[in-house]
Amino acid sequence: MIYASEIVQIADWAEAEIAQKKVPEAYATLFQILHRNTQPNQQKAPFENEKERLLKALRSIDVTRLNQAQKEFLERIGLWSAIGEAGAKAVEDALVRHGLDIATAANRIQELMNQTQGALQRLRQLREALGDVVLPGTVEPSAAVVMRVRFDHEAAIKTIVDLKYWSKEWFLIGRGLASLAGSPPEDVRVIGAARGSLIVELAPAVLVAGLFVRVLRAAVALAHDIVDLKERLKGIANNPLVQVGESPLVNMEQLSEEIDKRVADAVEEKFSELIEDQEVKADGGVRKEAISAIKKLVQFLAKGGDIDMVVPSSATEQEGHAEDLKRIREEVKEIRNLLPEVRALLPHLRQDESGPAPRSEGDA
């Protein structure tokens, strides 16, 4: 699901990152040379400079400002595969694979060019149509980082009980990390909600956003290890070699409990170092609250909850934080690279698992 305001954001982003960087013109220039080279009795012109100019323009496109829903929208209108790293690979593939068949290479470059020009035109039309619908001030958040939290798999919200449980968990996650950065929980704002997801704004304070991103990067990596381990345990449990009649040779429940304990120890050790590196000194209460929040965040991810983060263009306007924002962008890229690996493992676990997330009696 995508908001009308997010489509307006895409249109504005495309103007800045694609149109103003003259990506369509770079496509057109390369295509024209390749097309001329296909004509009979025509001296073949070199196109290496034009190719490199196009590749540089494509790879300069900043896609970290787009969330997963916006990326999927660009895929549907045919633009995603023609821009960024995907577009650069498509261009290189066309020129390498069909290097000796200039006509086929020219046709492929023309396809990519038409995809880009057609999608830009469509986005401009949508921008114009939605301009009177989307209220001013709802298009671009003022935060350093905007995060879309999706409740899925074992972290899905299906009943009011699920809603109560995950609302409490995310209150504790947000409060714990905000307090670690020396900020009140109000600095973590909910700016929207859709079916199965919340859109959370991580305050204009770069310190809070930077801390949250660093914690999330480490939490995603740990959640990936947990999900991968669960998948391996399933393989052991289903292996006939560990069965003697009806009795397994390996006590899977006991092994699972031992793994949960080791995971808790790993969270304590891994994130204690991160907390000690913070500029804000955490007292005993804040430290305990932060560790608890991080454990809940890891559990949320390991159960199939999903988090997508973007760095809005407005974040670049925060003076004195250029290096911090640069680091945040790089860490967001790392998170995005790892999250698909976690998602890829989840359907396999889902096949044999059911039931809501574990809750204490007081949560019911």
Steps between C-alpha positions, in 0.01 A plus 500: 500500500628846414374842606415778255761715677762229435420509126551877506833438674599258223412755232706772669785253558496396132528860385802559724676167457414403141383800298742757644790256470409468132466122504247498210736713289793269580294201386398684182857602410631145537207358303552745214863398456417129517216547253725684253753220530238254378451685171669350191798682352525705819835544672480354849524769766648432848252516789714423806476857637122507460470162668709611798303825528174305514633249754627782722161674487312178579723413795475851643125457555432492875241228565542509881227766509245246374327250726408144402145595396637774274754261348222251424298781339796586272528132410134496397539798267820358351745761626698313767677265257620794289658712776755474777719193527234285331499731199879515487519119498236486225703741286824309558327172426358635173835630380706199614261219409409657165828677441541344156132542418464878506140492375384285795700715746345815353150353535561417867632849577195643323273286719667633816481856366129464424435349843668799665331766289158335525518459876613860551208623292261284701640627831463862384136434415442341842677790670273748326187299577588452868631851555158626612429189707809464718504761774804731526742380766407132463734432209842508661563420869755709687673206668850370445357152441149374424426137579214281380434217745313201356335239719521168318546125550512423874498875567174554310217702654180300446301570815460774758716287732782505244456876467529550876807279523698654214397854594651443844813339353562789261436756772774333706733476198456867411525622859807290576700621201385861530605511867840358408548794265393738776166578334140459616283227342299778331796545263393174332179596319240296315416694185281250320347155501382260234375145489759295684753781543586815688709787369728634771698823490825485695510861612694783336781430748780334306635348824182299556476393135867406482478289815185325382655416163818361659297287740272381221792402277641278773152369594424400139829310479424317825141427393633355174721261699205400722266431207774310318563291811128423535497380140795271572327367813194414291724299272641311799157436650364363171801280434416129544850440639405679823187285549477164682143388455288781642783641711756752366864458595524879532279685747404786268306691765797498736734595218271786398494631859879488515522695175257764634724540806811536287324754279412704808864487610611602151266801505636603839862474386459641148295803596678580824800603287278714277340671800840577653601672175215751522575863579214501750600320818235247598432440868397157627127554439543635147744224414264227619211659312708527182616136513139387552389714203769350277404144596140578406615647169702187418204279593267707280732455200557130568123441510462647152436864582645725233656846509573721203691825543548805280700820538279786374653774288404748774756332726780651291384844616608436859810712540810365667410136453630422151730219616237353735242493220751346260565220751126451554446462124774238475363305796147513355642346180658218704168436677318485166752253364457264797124517556409310178710207625295491821173523302612219268538257792167578668256316266686174564459538874138605458403164346522313831438782746172654610348695783541854631812647649565385856352733758503515874171466686496871567501574128187306417 
